[in-house]
């Protein structure tokens, strides 16, 4: 028998001890006056009252032996000390605790509040009952779970034992709350758009494919937060909309990429990409201040201050400055040779993919905050062109050597949009799995008329950058291969 099996067997025996004592090891409810955070906040008032109160939580530590025990309870809101004194509690009740209770169990205790000689807020226990008997132990307190595979599979234990991680998930929730409230305060309406799509739109990515049995139809999980749907809402008369929701991309994993993640996208009629840049800068500063309490960050080896001026970087000029390649005149062969010289791996040999790879090499040298602008038309099939030039009215916030958002003046010329979809279809036909699918019903909507519109989106990658953590670390339950 392994050591973990032995520990489990011992705890199951203790469970039987509880049952024989008439105590249900898994009751549906136990006495609880309030949570532990409230117990701390109202401690003085409750201590002065002299009344009995009941607290409940998981046992995280037990100190002492013999006639006095100090037990640390935790309920997710705070920790609180319960003191068991043999002369203050029925002897059988005290003995049952020492015989049948372990670290990791959930209990409820009843008694009066008092402060120890060291000033520790505590409750002097008169009675207790089990709330849940744990039959497997918690990880060792000081080391936790070190193996990443084990941490992600037993995320509940990882979060329980890692206070920093616990607090990061609270910050992540606040990150989306601040985003939502900021947009609502600016007059944006929160909407919901389809997750199943017949054609994926709004991004260049490989989608997940599934089958709709009732319609006998193959559909895709969306790769954007309803970009083509929200633009339809602009045509429908809504002036400002946004959505926060899941997107799915059937691509590789990295510290900055995951297959399932949360994004936000907003659409703003009668606004252009200059308006969008102003709003996004204000929003990013607001998020940083409200969630992290600062605008200054050091992440991934870069240092930046969101409150400083956001410089504008020209896509073509920056590539030429860093690599010597003029993407307006260079051939695919020229670009491939330069990438080989730079020892940069690349996928795809068409001009769009090669340009994008050159840019990704260059962006690593930019700390930000900055806006990347003047992208070539070929890399942005949904953005409005700059008149007389083969560039688009697009912007991307750059922080710590990476893009953390994308927006543009939306293309609303149906003839131009149809041509760009046709060009994207040629890329798909040539084997490019990330090229954008054509949506001719969307083109029909544009023929009915969509007002000038600015759209923008960012994902939880932005939060990961501010927290200086890999994206996977900030997913509560990352996808894992099943154990064999």
Secondary structure, DSSP 8 states (H G I E B T S, - for coil): --HHHHHHHHHHHHHHHHHHTT--TT-S----SS-HHHHHHTHHHHHHHT--EEEEEEEEEEE--TTEEEEEEE-SS-EEEEEEEGGGS-HHHHHHHHHH--TT-EEEEEEEEEE-TT--EEEEEEEEEEEE--SS----TTT----HHHHHHTHHHHHHH-HHHHHHHHHHHHHHHHHHHHHHHTT-EE----SEESS--SS-----EEEETTTTEEEEE-SSSSHHHHHHHHHHT-SEEEEEEEEE-----BTTB-SEEEEEEEEEET--HHHHHHHHHHHHHHHIIIIIS-SEEEETTEEEETTS--EEEEHHHHHHHHH---TTT--HHHHHHHHHHTT------SHHHHHHHHHHHHHTT--S-EEEE--BGGG-TTB-B-TTSSBBSEEEEEETTEE--EEEEB---HHHHHHHHHHHHHHHHTT-TTS----HHHHHHHHH----EEEEEEEHHHHHHHHT--GGGGSTT-------
